[in-house]
């Protein structure tokens, strides 16, 4: 497989896992079943981690092909996206946790 194709797969996979982490926790917030809420919050964090790992593989791929200019051009956007991904995932998961705790009372 060509390095560009690998790069597209890694970037698309990272985006899919990142959006999936948000969707899972949103489902956890709207569901009425506590066990599904807990499962979805755990899967949300796993999806967030998978998204970040794929970004690390993407950076590694760029290093392996010697495309340092691409890393220099995109690293700030990748850092901001990673911060937003983690911050939103944690915030949504805290919201789901609070919802479940209120429901148990």
SVG drawing of the C-alpha trace seen along z (x, -y; Angstrom):
<svg xmlns="http://www.w3.org/2000/svg" viewBox="-35 -25 48 28">
<polyline fill="none" stroke="black" stroke-width="0.4" points="0.0,0.0 1.3,-3.5 2.1,-5.9 -0.6,-8.3 -3.3,-5.6 -2.1,-4.6 -2.3,-8.3 -5.9,-8.6 -6.9,-5.4 -5.3,-6.5 -6.8,-10.0 -10.3,-8.8 -10.1,-6.1 -9.1,-8.7 -12.0,-10.9 -14.5,-8.0 -13.3,-6.9 -13.3,-10.4 -16.9,-11.1 -17.8,-7.7 -16.6,-8.5 -18.9,-11.5 -21.9,-9.5 -21.4,-6.7 -21.5,-9.1 -24.5,-11.0 -26.3,-7.7 -25.3,-7.1 -26.8,-10.4 -30.1,-9.8 -30.6,-6.1 -32.7,-5.2 -30.8,-2.0 -28.0,-2.4 -26.0,0.6 -26.0,-0.6 -25.0,-4.1 -22.0,-2.6 -21.0,-0.5 -21.3,-3.4 -19.1,-5.7 -16.4,-3.1 -16.6,-2.5 -16.5,-6.3 -13.1,-6.5 -11.8,-3.5 -12.9,-5.2 -11.2,-8.4 -8.0,-6.6 -8.2,-4.7 -8.6,-8.0 -5.5,-9.5 -3.5,-6.3 -4.3,-6.5 -3.1,-10.0 0.2,-8.9 0.5,-6.2 -0.2,-8.9 2.6,-11.1 4.9,-8.0 3.9,-7.3 4.9,-10.8 8.2,-10.4 8.9,-7.1 8.3,-8.6 10.3,-11.7 7.4,-14.2 8.5,-16.5 6.9,-19.5 3.5,-17.9 4.1,-17.3 5.2,-20.9 2.1,-22.2 -0.4,-20.1 0.9,-19.5 -0.8,-22.5 -4.2,-21.5 -3.6,-18.0 -2.8,-19.2 -5.9,-21.4 -8.1,-18.6 -6.7,-16.2 -7.4,-18.7 -10.9,-19.3 -11.6,-15.6 -10.5,-14.8 -12.1,-17.8 -15.5,-17.2 -15.3,-13.4 -14.5,-14.0 -17.2,-16.7 -19.9,-14.5 -18.9,-11.5 -19.1,-13.6 -22.6,-14.7 -23.6,-11.0 -22.1,-10.1 -24.1,-12.9 -27.3,-11.8 -26.9,-8.2 -26.2,-9.3 -29.3,-11.5 -31.4,-8.6 -30.1,-6.3 -31.3,-8.7"/>
</svg>
